[in-house]
Amino acid sequence: MPREVFLVELWKKYGERAEEIRVKRHGEFVKLKARLSKYLYTIRLPPEKAEQIISELKAKNVKILEVD
């Protein structure tokens, strides 16, 4: 069962430790999914904020997948 997180700083900590990050783009928001060994942590963000986080994680060499 996935766990939705509402604090960006908390999700970033999960994202840095994640095996991979999946990005699902919707019309008004972007859903980021961090797969850890035990849980899938998700967060919904505006597109601008999501792009900022994605670029930060890419700089740290985290595997990021775009999902349709």
C-alpha positions as CSV (number, residue, x, y, z in Angstrom):
1,M,0.0,0.0,0.0
2,P,1.5,3.4,-0.9
3,R,1.9,6.1,1.6
4,E,1.1,9.7,0.6
5,V,3.4,12.3,2.1
6,F,2.4,16.0,2.3
7,L,5.7,17.6,3.4
8,V,8.2,18.2,0.6
9,E,11.3,18.0,2.9
10,L,10.2,14.6,4.2
11,W,9.6,13.3,0.7
12,K,13.0,14.6,-0.4
13,K,14.7,12.4,2.2
14,Y,12.8,9.4,0.9
15,G,13.6,10.3,-2.6
16,E,17.4,10.5,-1.9
17,R,17.2,6.9,-0.5
18,A,14.9,5.5,-3.2
19,E,15.7,2.7,-5.6
20,E,14.0,4.7,-8.3
21,I,11.6,7.7,-8.7
22,R,8.6,7.5,-11.0
23,V,7.1,10.7,-12.4
24,K,3.4,10.7,-13.4
25,R,2.2,13.9,-15.0
26,H,-1.4,14.9,-14.8
27,G,-3.0,18.2,-16.0
28,E,-2.8,20.3,-12.9
29,F,-0.2,18.4,-10.8
30,V,2.7,16.0,-11.0
31,K,2.8,12.9,-8.8
32,L,6.3,11.8,-7.7
33,K,6.6,8.2,-6.4
34,A,9.7,7.1,-4.4
35,R,10.2,3.3,-4.3
36,L,12.0,2.2,-1.2
37,S,12.5,-1.5,-0.1
38,K,9.4,-1.5,2.1
39,Y,7.0,1.2,0.9
40,L,6.1,3.4,-2.0
41,Y,6.0,7.1,-0.9
42,T,4.0,9.5,-3.1
43,I,3.6,13.2,-3.2
44,R,1.5,15.5,-5.5
45,L,3.0,18.8,-6.4
46,P,2.5,21.7,-8.9
47,P,4.6,21.2,-12.1
48,E,7.1,24.0,-11.3
49,K,8.0,22.6,-7.8
50,A,8.1,19.0,-9.2
51,E,10.6,20.0,-11.9
52,Q,12.8,21.7,-9.2
53,I,12.9,18.5,-7.1
54,I,13.5,16.3,-10.1
55,S,16.5,18.3,-11.2
56,E,17.9,18.2,-7.6
57,L,17.5,14.4,-7.6
58,K,19.1,14.0,-11.0
59,A,22.1,15.9,-9.7
60,K,22.4,13.3,-7.0
61,N,22.3,10.5,-9.6
62,V,18.9,9.1,-8.5
63,K,17.2,6.9,-11.2
64,I,14.2,8.7,-12.5
65,L,11.5,7.2,-14.8
66,E,8.8,9.0,-16.6
67,V,5.5,7.0,-16.5
68,D,2.6,7.6,-18.9
